[in-house]
């Protein structure tokens, strides 16, 4: 499976599939801080910390927008975990 993952990573580089692949395979996401000082530091991520998202972390999935929940009563109680 490792060879398949590596080949997929090479073949689809910069095509926007990496995060979804990591989520599907239940693998943590590791990012490195920018190499220069012109990057934006978000709250809770000072100096490049908080750059690792463990497998299963709720931040792998976006919250369902409230407008979608309001428009579809059948998903009223199905917000993604953590939101």
mmCIF file of the N, C-alpha and C atoms, coordinates in Angstrom:
data_MODEL
# 
_entry.id   MODEL 
# 
loop_
_atom_site.group_PDB 
_atom_site.id 
_atom_site.type_symbol 
_atom_site.label_atom_id 
_atom_site.label_alt_id 
_atom_site.label_comp_id 
_atom_site.label_asym_id 
_atom_site.label_entity_id 
_atom_site.label_seq_id 
_atom_site.pdbx_PDB_ins_code 
_atom_site.Cartn_x 
_atom_site.Cartn_y 
_atom_site.Cartn_z 
_atom_site.occupancy 
_atom_site.B_iso_or_equiv 
_atom_site.pdbx_formal_charge 
_atom_site.auth_seq_id 
_atom_site.auth_comp_id 
_atom_site.auth_asym_id 
_atom_site.auth_atom_id 
_atom_site.pdbx_PDB_model_num 
ATOM 1   N N  . UNK A 1 1  ? 0.822   -1.191 0.000   1.00 0.00 ? 1  UNK A N  1 
ATOM 2   C CA . UNK A 1 1  ? 0.000   0.000  0.000   1.00 0.00 ? 1  UNK A CA 1 
ATOM 3   C C  . UNK A 1 1  ? 0.867   1.256  0.000   1.00 0.00 ? 1  UNK A C  1 
ATOM 4   N N  . UNK A 1 2  ? 2.015   1.172  0.639   1.00 0.00 ? 2  UNK A N  1 
ATOM 5   C CA . UNK A 1 2  ? 2.911   2.321  0.688   1.00 0.00 ? 2  UNK A CA 1 
ATOM 6   C C  . UNK A 1 2  ? 3.354   2.750  -0.711  1.00 0.00 ? 2  UNK A C  1 
ATOM 7   N N  . UNK A 1 3  ? 3.633   1.776  -1.564  1.00 0.00 ? 3  UNK A N  1 
ATOM 8   C CA . UNK A 1 3  ? 4.054   2.095  -2.933  1.00 0.00 ? 3  UNK A CA 1 
ATOM 9   C C  . UNK A 1 3  ? 2.928   2.768  -3.715  1.00 0.00 ? 3  UNK A C  1 
ATOM 10  N N  . UNK A 1 4  ? 1.703   2.315  -3.497  1.00 0.00 ? 4  UNK A N  1 
ATOM 11  C CA . UNK A 1 4  ? 0.551   2.924  -4.176  1.00 0.00 ? 4  UNK A CA 1 
ATOM 12  C C  . UNK A 1 4  ? 0.382   4.366  -3.725  1.00 0.00 ? 4  UNK A C  1 
ATOM 13  N N  . UNK A 1 5  ? 0.495   4.596  -2.423  1.00 0.00 ? 5  UNK A N  1 
ATOM 14  C CA . UNK A 1 5  ? 0.370   5.962  -1.893  1.00 0.00 ? 5  UNK A CA 1 
ATOM 15  C C  . UNK A 1 5  ? 1.454   6.873  -2.460  1.00 0.00 ? 5  UNK A C  1 
ATOM 16  N N  . UNK A 1 6  ? 2.679   6.366  -2.490  1.00 0.00 ? 6  UNK A N  1 
ATOM 17  C CA . UNK A 1 6  ? 3.788   7.173  -3.011  1.00 0.00 ? 6  UNK A CA 1 
ATOM 18  C C  . UNK A 1 6  ? 3.587   7.498  -4.482  1.00 0.00 ? 6  UNK A C  1 
ATOM 19  N N  . UNK A 1 7  ? 3.172   6.527  -5.252  1.00 0.00 ? 7  UNK A N  1 
ATOM 20  C CA . UNK A 1 7  ? 2.958   6.755  -6.685  1.00 0.00 ? 7  UNK A CA 1 
ATOM 21  C C  . UNK A 1 7  ? 1.809   7.736  -6.923  1.00 0.00 ? 7  UNK A C  1 
ATOM 22  N N  . UNK A 1 8  ? 0.745   7.610  -6.140  1.00 0.00 ? 8  UNK A N  1 
ATOM 23  C CA . UNK A 1 8  ? -0.381  8.547  -6.275  1.00 0.00 ? 8  UNK A CA 1 
ATOM 24  C C  . UNK A 1 8  ? 0.075   9.960  -5.930  1.00 0.00 ? 8  UNK A C  1 
ATOM 25  N N  . UNK A 1 9  ? 0.884   10.091 -4.885  1.00 0.00 ? 9  UNK A N  1 
ATOM 26  C CA . UNK A 1 9  ? 1.396   11.397 -4.483  1.00 0.00 ? 9  UNK A CA 1 
ATOM 27  C C  . UNK A 1 9  ? 2.215   12.032 -5.611  1.00 0.00 ? 9  UNK A C  1 
ATOM 28  N N  . UNK A 1 10 ? 3.064   11.225 -6.249  1.00 0.00 ? 10 UNK A N  1 
ATOM 29  C CA . UNK A 1 10 ? 3.880   11.741 -7.359  1.00 0.00 ? 10 UNK A CA 1 
ATOM 30  C C  . UNK A 1 10 ? 3.028   12.099 -8.571  1.00 0.00 ? 10 UNK A C  1 
ATOM 31  N N  . UNK A 1 11 ? 2.103   11.223 -8.909  1.00 0.00 ? 11 UNK A N  1 
ATOM 32  C CA . UNK A 1 11 ? 1.294   11.412 -10.114 1.00 0.00 ? 11 UNK A CA 1 
ATOM 33  C C  . UNK A 1 11 ? 0.355   12.612 -10.007 1.00 0.00 ? 11 UNK A C  1 
ATOM 34  N N  . UNK A 1 12 ? -0.200  12.835 -8.827  1.00 0.00 ? 12 UNK A N  1 
ATOM 35  C CA . UNK A 1 12 ? -1.202  13.894 -8.655  1.00 0.00 ? 12 UNK A CA 1 
ATOM 36  C C  . UNK A 1 12 ? -0.661  15.100 -7.895  1.00 0.00 ? 12 UNK A C  1 
ATOM 37  N N  . UNK A 1 13 ? 0.644   15.280 -7.892  1.00 0.00 ? 13 UNK A N  1 
ATOM 38  C CA . UNK A 1 13 ? 1.271   16.402 -7.197  1.00 0.00 ? 13 UNK A CA 1 
ATOM 39  C C  . UNK A 1 13 ? 0.671   17.732 -7.658  1.00 0.00 ? 13 UNK A C  1 
ATOM 40  N N  . UNK A 1 14 ? 0.316   18.587 -6.718  1.00 0.00 ? 14 UNK A N  1 
ATOM 41  C CA . UNK A 1 14 ? -0.248  19.929 -6.968  1.00 0.00 ? 14 UNK A CA 1 
ATOM 42  C C  . UNK A 1 14 ? -1.609  19.894 -7.664  1.00 0.00 ? 14 UNK A C  1 
ATOM 43  N N  . UNK A 1 15 ? -2.335  18.813 -7.556  1.00 0.00 ? 15 UNK A N  1 
ATOM 44  C CA . UNK A 1 15 ? -3.659  18.745 -8.172  1.00 0.00 ? 15 UNK A CA 1 
ATOM 45  C C  . UNK A 1 15 ? -4.774  18.838 -7.138  1.00 0.00 ? 15 UNK A C  1 
ATOM 46  N N  . UNK A 1 16 ? -4.419  18.970 -5.851  1.00 0.00 ? 16 UNK A N  1 
ATOM 47  C CA . UNK A 1 16 ? -5.422  19.195 -4.823  1.00 0.00 ? 16 UNK A CA 1 
ATOM 48  C C  . UNK A 1 16 ? -6.031  17.956 -4.199  1.00 0.00 ? 16 UNK A C  1 
ATOM 49  N N  . UNK A 1 17 ? -5.397  16.793 -4.351  1.00 0.00 ? 17 UNK A N  1 
ATOM 50  C CA . UNK A 1 17 ? -5.958  15.557 -3.811  1.00 0.00 ? 17 UNK A CA 1 
ATOM 51  C C  . UNK A 1 17 ? -5.302  15.112 -2.504  1.00 0.00 ? 17 UNK A C  1 
ATOM 52  N N  . UNK A 1 18 ? -4.188  15.692 -2.146  1.00 0.00 ? 18 UNK A N  1 
ATOM 53  C CA . UNK A 1 18 ? -3.382  15.182 -1.039  1.00 0.00 ? 18 UNK A CA 1 
ATOM 54  C C  . UNK A 1 18 ? -4.134  15.144 0.293   1.00 0.00 ? 18 UNK A C  1 
ATOM 55  N N  . UNK A 1 19 ? -4.779  16.233 0.669   1.00 0.00 ? 19 UNK A N  1 
ATOM 56  C CA . UNK A 1 19 ? -5.458  16.263 1.962   1.00 0.00 ? 19 UNK A CA 1 
ATOM 57  C C  . UNK A 1 19 ? -6.566  15.216 2.028   1.00 0.00 ? 19 UNK A C  1 
ATOM 58  N N  . UNK A 1 20 ? -7.316  15.061 0.949   1.00 0.00 ? 20 UNK A N  1 
ATOM 59  C CA . UNK A 1 20 ? -8.386  14.064 0.947   1.00 0.00 ? 20 UNK A CA 1 
ATOM 60  C C  . UNK A 1 20 ? -7.814  12.644 0.994   1.00 0.00 ? 20 UNK A C  1 
ATOM 61  N N  . UNK A 1 21 ? -6.679  12.418 0.347   1.00 0.00 ? 21 UNK A N  1 
ATOM 62  C CA . UNK A 1 21 ? -6.041  11.103 0.427   1.00 0.00 ? 21 UNK A CA 1 
ATOM 63  C C  . UNK A 1 21 ? -5.602  10.802 1.858   1.00 0.00 ? 21 UNK A C  1 
ATOM 64  N N  . UNK A 1 22 ? -4.972  11.780 2.514   1.00 0.00 ? 22 UNK A N  1 
ATOM 65  C CA . UNK A 1 22 ? -4.534  11.572 3.893   1.00 0.00 ? 22 UNK A CA 1 
ATOM 66  C C  . UNK A 1 22 ? -5.721  11.272 4.797   1.00 0.00 ? 22 UNK A C  1 
ATOM 67  N N  . UNK A 1 23 ? -6.796  11.987 4.593   1.00 0.00 ? 23 UNK A N  1 
ATOM 68  C CA . UNK A 1 23 ? -8.003  11.747 5.384   1.00 0.00 ? 23 UNK A CA 1 
ATOM 69  C C  . UNK A 1 23 ? -8.550  10.344 5.118   1.00 0.00 ? 23 UNK A C  1 
ATOM 70  N N  . UNK A 1 24 ? -8.635  9.954  3.864   1.00 0.00 ? 24 UNK A N  1 
ATOM 71  C CA . UNK A 1 24 ? -9.167  8.642  3.494   1.00 0.00 ? 24 UNK A CA 1 
ATOM 72  C C  . UNK A 1 24 ? -8.323  7.521  4.094   1.00 0.00 ? 24 UNK A C  1 
ATOM 73  N N  . UNK A 1 25 ? -7.006  7.699  4.092   1.00 0.00 ? 25 UNK A N  1 
ATOM 74  C CA . UNK A 1 25 ? -6.109  6.668  4.595   1.00 0.00 ? 25 UNK A CA 1 
ATOM 75  C C  . UNK A 1 25 ? -5.892  6.754  6.103   1.00 0.00 ? 25 UNK A C  1 
ATOM 76  N N  . UNK A 1 26 ? -6.511  7.742  6.762   1.00 0.00 ? 26 UNK A N  1 
ATOM 77  C CA . UNK A 1 26 ? -6.379  7.954  8.200   1.00 0.00 ? 26 UNK A CA 1 
ATOM 78  C C  . UNK A 1 26 ? -4.916  8.155  8.601   1.00 0.00 ? 26 UNK A C  1 
ATOM 79  N N  . UNK A 1 27 ? -4.253  9.050  7.877   1.00 0.00 ? 27 UNK A N  1 
ATOM 80  C CA . UNK A 1 27 ? -2.849  9.376  8.103   1.00 0.00 ? 27 UNK A CA 1 
ATOM 81  C C  . UNK A 1 27 ? -2.759  10.832 8.546   1.00 0.00 ? 27 UNK A C  1 
ATOM 82  N N  . UNK A 1 28 ? -1.879  11.117 9.521   1.00 0.00 ? 28 UNK A N  1 
ATOM 83  C CA . UNK A 1 28 ? -1.758  12.495 9.979   1.00 0.00 ? 28 UNK A CA 1 
ATOM 84  C C  . UNK A 1 28 ? -1.193  13.393 8.889   1.00 0.00 ? 28 UNK A C  1 
ATOM 85  N N  . UNK A 1 29 ? -1.481  14.670 9.000   1.00 0.00 ? 29 UNK A N  1 
ATOM 86  C CA . UNK A 1 29 ? -1.011  15.652 8.030   1.00 0.00 ? 29 UNK A CA 1 
ATOM 87  C C  . UNK A 1 29 ? 0.104   16.463 8.681   1.00 0.00 ? 29 UNK A C  1 
ATOM 88  N N  . UNK A 1 30 ? 1.268   16.496 8.040   1.00 0.00 ? 30 UNK A N  1 
ATOM 89  C CA . UNK A 1 30 ? 2.395   17.277 8.544   1.00 0.00 ? 30 UNK A CA 1 
ATOM 90  C C  . UNK A 1 30 ? 2.709   18.383 7.553   1.00 0.00 ? 30 UNK A C  1 
ATOM 91  N N  . UNK A 1 31 ? 2.804   19.595 8.071   1.00 0.00 ? 31 UNK A N  1 
ATOM 92  C CA . UNK A 1 31 ? 3.174   20.733 7.239   1.00 0.00 ? 31 UNK A CA 1 
ATOM 93  C C  . UNK A 1 31 ? 4.401   21.383 7.851   1.00 0.00 ? 31 UNK A C  1 
ATOM 94  N N  . UNK A 1 32 ? 5.210   21.982 7.023   1.00 0.00 ? 32 UNK A N  1 
ATOM 95  C CA . UNK A 1 32 ? 6.379   22.687 7.524   1.00 0.00 ? 32 UNK A CA 1 
ATOM 96  C C  . UNK A 1 32 ? 6.139   24.180 7.421   1.00 0.00 ? 32 UNK A C  1 
ATOM 97  N N  . UNK A 1 33 ? 6.692   24.949 8.352   1.00 0.00 ? 33 UNK A N  1 
ATOM 98  C CA . UNK A 1 33 ? 6.519   26.396 8.259   1.00 0.00 ? 33 UNK A CA 1 
ATOM 99  C C  . UNK A 1 33 ? 7.216   26.943 7.020   1.00 0.00 ? 33 UNK A C  1 
ATOM 100 N N  . UNK A 1 34 ? 6.778   28.091 6.587   1.00 0.00 ? 34 UNK A N  1 
ATOM 101 C CA . UNK A 1 34 ? 7.377   28.723 5.408   1.00 0.00 ? 34 UNK A CA 1 
ATOM 102 C C  . UNK A 1 34 ? 8.853   29.004 5.657   1.00 0.00 ? 34 UNK A C  1 
ATOM 103 N N  . UNK A 1 35 ? 9.624   29.024 4.602   1.00 0.00 ? 35 UNK A N  1 
ATOM 104 C CA . UNK A 1 35 ? 11.061  29.227 4.722   1.00 0.00 ? 35 UNK A CA 1 
ATOM 105 C C  . UNK A 1 35 ? 11.457  30.694 4.828   1.00 0.00 ? 35 UNK A C  1 
ATOM 106 N N  . UNK A 1 36 ? 10.488  31.585 4.696   1.00 0.00 ? 36 UNK A N  1 
ATOM 107 C CA . UNK A 1 36 ? 10.809  33.003 4.857   1.00 0.00 ? 36 UNK A CA 1 
ATOM 108 C C  . UNK A 1 36 ? 9.881   33.606 5.898   1.00 0.00 ? 36 UNK A C  1 
ATOM 109 N N  . UNK A 1 37 ? 10.085  34.857 6.220   1.00 0.00 ? 37 UNK A N  1 
ATOM 110 C CA . UNK A 1 37 ? 9.315   35.485 7.293   1.00 0.00 ? 37 UNK A CA 1 
ATOM 111 C C  . UNK A 1 37 ? 8.063   36.190 6.792   1.00 0.00 ? 37 UNK A C  1 
ATOM 112 N N  . UNK A 1 38 ? 7.698   36.021 5.537   1.00 0.00 ? 38 UNK A N  1 
ATOM 113 C CA . UNK A 1 38 ? 6.548   36.743 5.010   1.00 0.00 ? 38 UNK A CA 1 
ATOM 114 C C  . UNK A 1 38 ? 5.261   35.925 5.057   1.00 0.00 ? 38 UNK A C  1 
ATOM 115 N N  . UNK A 1 39 ? 5.266   34.808 5.774   1.00 0.00 ? 39 UNK A N  1 
ATOM 116 C CA . UNK A 1 39 ? 4.038   34.024 5.839   1.00 0.00 ? 39 UNK A CA 1 
ATOM 117 C C  . UNK A 1 39 ? 3.125   34.546 6.943   1.00 0.00 ? 39 UNK A C  1 
ATOM 118 N N  . UNK A 1 40 ? 1.851   34.242 6.843   1.00 0.00 ? 40 UNK A N  1 
ATOM 119 C CA . UNK A 1 40 ? 0.862   34.702 7.811   1.00 0.00 ? 40 UNK A CA 1 
ATOM 120 C C  . UNK A 1 40 ? 0.811   33.709 8.964   1.00 0.00 ? 40 UNK A C  1 
ATOM 121 N N  . UNK A 1 41 ? 0.886   34.221 10.185  1.00 0.00 ? 41 UNK A N  1 
ATOM 122 C CA . UNK A 1 41 ? 0.803   33.376 11.369  1.00 0.00 ? 41 UNK A CA 1 
ATOM 123 C C  . UNK A 1 41 ? -0.614  33.453 11.908  1.00 0.00 ? 41 UNK A C  1 
ATOM 124 N N  . UNK A 1 42 ? -1.282  32.327 11.964  1.00 0.00 ? 42 UNK A N  1 
ATOM 125 C CA . UNK A 1 42 ? -2.648  32.272 12.467  1.00 0.00 ? 42 UNK A CA 1 
ATOM 126 C C  . UNK A 1 42 ? -2.644  32.118 13.982  1.00 0.00 ? 42 UNK A C  1 
ATOM 127 N N  . UNK A 1 43 ? -3.689  32.577 14.660  1.00 0.00 ? 43 UNK A N  1 
ATOM 128 C CA . UNK A 1 43 ? -3.769  32.388 16.114  1.00 0.00 ? 43 UNK A CA 1 
ATOM 129 C C  . UNK A 1 43 ? -3.677  30.908 16.466  1.00 0.00 ? 43 UNK A C  1 
ATOM 130 N N  . UNK A 1 44 ? -2.893  30.586 17.469  1.00 0.00 ? 44 UNK A N  1 
ATOM 131 C CA . UNK A 1 44 ? -2.728  29.193 17.867  1.00 0.00 ? 44 UNK A CA 1 
ATOM 132 C C  . UNK A 1 44 ? -1.666  28.468 17.069  1.00 0.00 ? 44 UNK A C  1 
ATOM 133 N N  . UNK A 1 45 ? -1.006  29.151 16.142  1.00 0.00 ? 45 UNK A N  1 
ATOM 134 C CA . UNK A 1 45 ? 0.018   28.504 15.321  1.00 0.00 ? 45 UNK A CA 1 
ATOM 135 C C  . UNK A 1 45 ? 1.277   29.359 15.273  1.00 0.00 ? 45 UNK A C  1 
ATOM 136 N N  . UNK A 1 46 ? 1.573   30.050 16.359  1.00 0.00 ? 46 UNK A N  1 
ATOM 137 C CA . UNK A 1 46 ? 2.735   30.923 16.380  1.00 0.00 ? 46 UNK A CA 1 
ATOM 138 C C  . UNK A 1 46 ? 4.024   30.139 16.125  1.00 0.00 ? 46 UNK A C  1 
ATOM 139 N N  . UNK A 1 47 ? 4.892   30.731 15.365  1.00 0.00 ? 47 UNK A N  1 
ATOM 140 C CA . UNK A 1 47 ? 6.216   30.169 15.075  1.00 0.00 ? 47 UNK A CA 1 
ATOM 141 C C  . UNK A 1 47 ? 6.166   28.774 14.460  1.00 0.00 ? 47 UNK A C  1 
ATOM 142 N N  . UNK A 1 48 ? 5.125   28.487 13.725  1.00 0.00 ? 48 UNK A N  1 
ATOM 143 C CA . UNK A 1 48 ? 5.043   27.213 13.032  1.00 0.00 ? 48 UNK A CA 1 
ATOM 144 C C  . UNK A 1 48 ? 4.552   26.052 13.866  1.00 0.00 ? 48 UNK A C  1 
ATOM 145 N N  . UNK A 1 49 ? 4.217   26.298 15.126  1.00 0.00 ? 49 UNK A N  1 
ATOM 146 C CA . UNK A 1 49 ? 3.672   25.200 15.921  1.00 0.00 ? 49 UNK A CA 1 
ATOM 147 C C  . UNK A 1 49 ? 2.254   24.895 15.451  1.00 0.00 ? 49 UNK A C  1 
ATOM 148 N N  . UNK A 1 50 ? 1.717   23.822 15.887  1.00 0.00 ? 50 UNK A N  1 
ATOM 149 C CA . UNK A 1 50 ? 0.379   23.381 15.478  1.00 0.00 ? 50 UNK A CA 1 
ATOM 150 C C  . UNK A 1 50 ? 0.338   23.071 13.984  1.00 0.00 ? 50 UNK A C  1 
ATOM 151 N N  . UNK A 1 51 ? 1.435   22.581 13.447  1.00 0.00 ? 51 UNK A N  1 
ATOM 152 C CA . UNK A 1 51 ? 1.510   22.278 12.023  1.00 0.00 ? 51 UNK A CA 1 
ATOM 153 C C  . UNK A 1 51 ? 1.238   20.801 11.745  1.00 0.00 ? 51 UNK A C  1 
ATOM 154 N N  . UNK A 1 52 ? 0.944   20.017 12.777  1.00 0.00 ? 52 UNK A N  1 
ATOM 155 C CA . UNK A 1 52 ? 0.647   18.599 12.599  1.00 0.00 ? 52 UNK A CA 1 
ATOM 156 C C  . UNK A 1 52 ? -0.805  18.362 12.997  1.00 0.00 ? 52 UNK A C  1 
ATOM 157 N N  . UNK A 1 53 ? -1.556  17.736 12.128  1.00 0.00 ? 53 UNK A N  1 
ATOM 158 C CA . UNK A 1 53 ? -2.933  17.341 12.432  1.00 0.00 ? 53 UNK A CA 1 
ATOM 159 C C  . UNK A 1 53 ? -2.960  15.821 12.466  1.00 0.00 ? 53 UNK A C  1 
ATOM 160 N N  . UNK A 1 54 ? -3.230  15.267 13.642  1.00 0.00 ? 54 UNK A N  1 
ATOM 161 C CA . UNK A 1 54 ? -3.243  13.822 13.801  1.00 0.00 ? 54 UNK A CA 1 
ATOM 162 C C  . UNK A 1 54 ? -4.370  13.211 12.978  1.00 0.00 ? 54 UNK A C  1 
ATOM 163 N N  . UNK A 1 55 ? -4.202  11.965 12.623  1.00 0.00 ? 55 UNK A N  1 
ATOM 164 C CA . UNK A 1 55 ? -5.262  11.253 11.907  1.00 0.00 ? 55 UNK A CA 1 
ATOM 165 C C  . UNK A 1 55 ? -6.512  11.246 12.763  1.00 0.00 ? 55 UNK A C  1 
ATOM 166 N N  . UNK A 1 56 ? -7.652  11.563 12.168  1.00 0.00 ? 56 UNK A N  1 
ATOM 167 C CA . UNK A 1 56 ? -8.911  11.606 12.894  1.00 0.00 ? 56 UNK A CA 1 
ATOM 168 C C  . UNK A 1 56 ? -9.204  12.942 13.544  1.00 0.00 ? 56 UNK A C  1 
ATOM 169 N N  . UNK A 1 57 ? -8.305  13.912 13.449  1.00 0.00 ? 57 UNK A N  1 
ATOM 170 C CA . UNK A 1 57 ? -8.541  15.240 14.010  1.00 0.00 ? 57 UNK A CA 1 
ATOM 171 C C  . UNK A 1 57 ? -9.755  15.863 13.340  1.00 0.00 ? 57 UNK A C  1 
ATOM 172 N N  . UNK A 1 58 ? -10.609 16.509 14.118  1.00 0.00 ? 58 UNK A N  1 
ATOM 173 C CA . UNK A 1 58 ? -11.831 17.074 13.545  1.00 0.00 ? 58 UNK A CA 1 
ATOM 174 C C  . UNK A 1 58 ? -11.549 18.161 12.515  1.00 0.00 ? 58 UNK A C  1 
ATOM 175 N N  . UNK A 1 59 ? -10.367 18.748 12.514  1.00 0.00 ? 59 UNK A N  1 
ATOM 176 C CA . UNK A 1 59 ? -10.051 19.796 11.545  1.00 0.00 ? 59 UNK A CA 1 
ATOM 177 C C  . UNK A 1 59 ? -9.821  19.251 10.132  1.00 0.00 ? 59 UNK A C  1 
ATOM 178 N N  . UNK A 1 60 ? -9.807  17.929 9.980   1.00 0.00 ? 60 UNK A N  1 
ATOM 179 C CA . UNK A 1 60 ? -9.727  17.330 8.648   1.00 0.00 ? 60 UNK A CA 1 
ATOM 180 C C  . UNK A 1 60 ? -11.030 17.517 7.885   1.00 0.00 ? 60 UNK A C  1 
ATOM 181 N N  . UNK A 1 61 ? -12.119 17.784 8.603   1.00 0.00 ? 61 UNK A N  1 
ATOM 182 C CA . UNK A 1 61 ? -13.444 17.920 7.993   1.00 0.00 ? 61 UNK A CA 1 
ATOM 183 C C  . UNK A 1 61 ? -13.980 19.309 8.305   1.00 0.00 ? 61 UNK A C  1 
ATOM 184 N N  . UNK A 1 62 ? -14.498 19.985 7.305   1.00 0.00 ? 62 UNK A N  1 
ATOM 185 C CA . UNK A 1 62 ? -15.088 21.311 7.510   1.00 0.00 ? 62 UNK A CA 1 
ATOM 186 C C  . UNK A 1 62 ? -16.460 21.172 8.144   1.00 0.00 ? 62 UNK A C  1 
ATOM 187 N N  . UNK A 1 63 ? -16.910 22.210 8.864   1.00 0.00 ? 63 UNK A N  1 
ATOM 188 C CA . UNK A 1 63 ? -18.272 22.163 9.392   1.00 0.00 ? 63 UNK A CA 1 
ATOM 189 C C  . UNK A 1 63 ? -19.290 22.288 8.262   1.00 0.00 ? 63 UNK A C  1 
ATOM 190 N N  . UNK A 1 64 ? -20.452 21.708 8.464   1.00 0.00 ? 64 UNK A N  1 
ATOM 191 C CA . UNK A 1 64 ? -21.537 21.876 7.496   1.00 0.00 ? 64 UNK A CA 1 
ATOM 192 C C  . UNK A 1 64 ? -22.066 23.293 7.674   1.00 0.00 ? 64 UNK A C  1 
ATOM 193 N N  . UNK A 1 65 ? -22.141 24.092 6.613   1.00 0.00 ? 65 UNK A N  1 
ATOM 194 C CA . UNK A 1 65 ? -22.615 25.475 6.747   1.00 0.00 ? 65 UNK A CA 1 
ATOM 195 C C  . UNK A 1 65 ? -24.027 25.533 7.338   1.00 0.00 ? 65 UNK A C  1 
ATOM 196 N N  . UNK A 1 66 ? -24.252 26.511 8.204   1.00 0.00 ? 66 UNK A N  1 
ATOM 197 C CA . UNK A 1 66 ? -25.550 26.642 8.854   1.00 0.00 ? 66 UNK A CA 1 
ATOM 198 C C  . UNK A 1 66 ? -26.673 26.816 7.844   1.00 0.00 ? 66 UNK A C  1 
ATOM 199 N N  . UNK A 1 67 ? -26.415 27.499 6.740   1.00 0.00 ? 67 UNK A N  1 
ATOM 200 C CA . UNK A 1 67 ? -27.439 27.683 5.711   1.00 0.00 ? 67 UNK A CA 1 
ATOM 201 C C  . UNK A 1 67 ? -27.879 26.339 5.131   1.00 0.00 ? 67 UNK A C  1 
ATOM 202 N N  . UNK A 1 68 ? -26.939 25.397 4.988   1.00 0.00 ? 68 UNK A N  1 
ATOM 203 C CA . UNK A 1 68 ? -27.286 24.065 4.484   1.00 0.00 ? 68 UNK A CA 1 
ATOM 204 C C  . UNK A 1 68 ? -28.123 23.296 5.502   1.00 0.00 ? 68 UNK A C  1 
ATOM 205 N N  . UNK A 1 69 ? -27.763 23.429 6.761   1.00 0.00 ? 69 UNK A N  1 
ATOM 206 C CA . UNK A 1 69 ? -28.527 22.757 7.813   1.00 0.00 ? 69 UNK A CA 1 
ATOM 207 C C  . UNK A 1 69 ? -29.944 23.327 7.878   1.00 0.00 ? 69 UNK A C  1 
ATOM 208 N N  . UNK A 1 70 ? -30.066 24.656 7.777   1.00 0.00 ? 70 UNK A N  1 
ATOM 209 C CA . UNK A 1 70 ? -31.384 25.298 7.802   1.00 0.00 ? 70 UNK A CA 1 
ATOM 210 C C  . UNK A 1 70 ? -32.229 24.892 6.598   1.00 0.00 ? 70 UNK A C  1 
ATOM 211 N N  . UNK A 1 71 ? -31.597 24.714 5.446   1.00 0.00 ? 71 UNK A N  1 
ATOM 212 C CA . UNK A 1 71 ? -32.326 24.384 4.221   1.00 0.00 ? 71 UNK A CA 1 
ATOM 213 C C  . UNK A 1 71 ? -32.740 22.914 4.162   1.00 0.00 ? 71 UNK A C  1 
ATOM 214 N N  . UNK A 1 72 ? -32.052 22.063 4.905   1.00 0.00 ? 72 UNK A N  1 
ATOM 215 C CA . UNK A 1 72 ? -32.348 20.633 4.855   1.00 0.00 ? 72 UNK A CA 1 
ATOM 216 C C  . UNK A 1 72 ? -32.579 20.108 6.274   1.00 0.00 ? 72 UNK A C  1 
ATOM 217 N N  . UNK A 1 73 ? -33.829 20.035 6.725   1.00 0.00 ? 73 UNK A N  1 
ATOM 218 C CA . UNK A 1 73 ? -34.106 19.622 8.099   1.00 0.00 ? 73 UNK A CA 1 
ATOM 219 C C  . UNK A 1 73 ? -33.656 18.195 8.421   1.00 0.00 ? 73 UNK A C  1 
ATOM 220 N N  . UNK A 1 74 ? -33.434 17.358 7.426   1.00 0.00 ? 74 UNK A N  1 
ATOM 221 C CA . UNK A 1 74 ? -33.018 15.980 7.695   1.00 0.00 ? 74 UNK A CA 1 
ATOM 222 C C  . UNK A 1 74 ? -31.578 15.889 8.196   1.00 0.00 ? 74 UNK A C  1 
ATOM 223 N N  . UNK A 1 75 ? -30.780 16.922 8.008   1.00 0.00 ? 75 UNK A N  1 
ATOM 224 C CA . UNK A 1 75 ? -29.401 16.896 8.513   1.00 0.00 ? 75 UNK A CA 1 
ATOM 225 C C  . UNK A 1 75 ? -29.242 17.790 9.740   1.00 0.00 ? 75 UNK A C  1 
ATOM 226 N N  . UNK A 1 76 ? -30.347 18.161 10.348  1.00 0.00 ? 76 UNK A N  1 
ATOM 227 C CA . UNK A 1 76 ? -30.345 19.095 11.478  1.00 0.00 ? 76 UNK A CA 1 
ATOM 228 C C  . UNK A 1 76 ? -29.383 18.675 12.592  1.00 0.00 ? 76 UNK A C  1 
ATOM 229 N N  . UNK A 1 77 ? -29.377 17.411 12.950  1.00 0.00 ? 77 UNK A N  1 
ATOM 230 C CA . UNK A 1 77 ? -28.552 16.932 14.061  1.00 0.00 ? 77 UNK A CA 1 
ATOM 231 C C  . UNK A 1 77 ? -27.306 16.191 13.585  1.00 0.00 ? 77 UNK A C  1 
ATOM 232 N N  . UNK A 1 78 ? -26.823 16.485 12.380  1.00 0.00 ? 78 UNK A N  1 
ATOM 233 C CA . UNK A 1 78 ? -25.702 15.739 11.822  1.00 0.00 ? 78 UNK A CA 1 
ATOM 234 C C  . UNK A 1 78 ? -24.478 16.608 11.553  1.00 0.00 ? 78 UNK A C  1 
ATOM 235 N N  . UNK A 1 79 ? -24.256 17.641 12.349  1.00 0.00 ? 79 UNK A N  1 
ATOM 236 C CA . UNK A 1 79 ? -23.068 18.477 12.174  1.00 0.00 ? 79 UNK A CA 1 
ATOM 237 C C  . UNK A 1 79 ? -21.823 17.607 12.366  1.00 0.00 ? 79 UNK A C  1 
ATOM 238 N N  . UNK A 1 80 ? -20.783 17.892 11.626  1.00 0.00 ? 80 UNK A N  1 
ATOM 239 C CA . UNK A 1 80 ? -19.541 17.133 11.747  1.00 0.00 ? 80 UNK A CA 1 
ATOM 240 C C  . UNK A 1 80 ? -18.983 17.259 13.161  1.00 0.00 ? 80 UNK A C  1 
ATOM 241 N N  . UNK A 1 81 ? -18.402 16.195 13.700  1.00 0.00 ? 81 UNK A N  1 
ATOM 242 C CA . UNK A 1 81 ? -17.884 16.214 15.069  1.00 0.00 ? 81 UNK A CA 1 
ATOM 243 C C  . UNK A 1 81 ? -16.870 17.336 15.274  1.00 0.00 ? 81 UNK A C  1 
ATOM 244 N N  . UNK A 1 82 ? -16.946 17.984 16.429  1.00 0.00 ? 82 UNK A N  1 
ATOM 245 C CA . UNK A 1 82 ? -16.018 19.056 16.769  1.00 0.00 ? 82 UNK A CA 1 
ATOM 246 C C  . UNK A 1 82 ? -16.539 20.439 16.467  1.00 0.00 ? 82 UNK A C  1 
ATOM 247 N N  . UNK A 1 83 ? -17.642 20.557 15.740  1.00 0.00 ? 83 UNK A N  1 
ATOM 248 C CA . UNK A 1 83 ? -18.192 21.864 15.376  1.00 0.00 ? 83 UNK A CA 1 
ATOM 249 C C  . UNK A 1 83 ? -19.560 22.041 15.972  1.00 0.00 ? 83 UNK A C  1 
# 
